[in-house]
Amino acid sequence: MVAISYAHFPNFIRLKNGGVISLYDVIAPEKTVESLGWALVLGSFLILPFLGYLFYKFQQKEE
């Protein structure tokens, strides 16, 4: 999958009429990408500790 994506970069979608949808044509504004990045970082700080706790809790043997 990576090789196919790499070979067609930046033309990610090829249309039947010969046109393409380029990643450079549909890029989001910089502020939107920055906000999404911060949301992912903050969300991972909340989710990953609880995910680790769940793994720990379900790997314990019942007595």
N, C-alpha and C positions, 0 to 999 in steps of 0.2 A: 504494500500500500504506500509506503514511504517512497519507494522508487518511482511509482507512477506519479505521485504528487510532485516529486522533485523534477521529473522529466517535463512536466507541463507547467511548472511555475513560471511566471505568475498567472498564466491563463488557466484558471482553476476549473472552469466549466466551459465546454465547447458545445455550441448550439448547432442544430441541424442545418441552419442556413449558412454556416461557415463563420458566424460571429463567435466571439468569446466574451466571457465575463472575467475580467481581470481583478485580482485582489487589490491592485492599486486603484482601480476605478471605484470600488465599493468600500473603501477604507473609512472607518468611523473617525470623527474628529478626535484630536489628541486628548482633550479633556474627558471625553467618554471612555477612551481606552485607559487613561490614568485612573478614573473613578472605578472602573471594573477591576483593575489590578489591585487597588487598595481594598475593595470589597472582598476579593479572593484571599488576600493576605489576612485580613481581619477575621474572615469566616473560618479560615484554616486554624487560626489560634483558638477558636471556639470549638470546632468540630474534632480536631485531631486528639486532644486530651481525652475526650469522652469516647472516641473510637478505641483508643488504647485501653481505657478502663473496661470497655465491653470485651475486648479480647482477653484481658486479664481475668475478668469475672467468669467468662464462659469456658476458660481453660482449666479452672479449678475443679478438682474432683469433689463430688458430693460425699459427705461422710455419713 
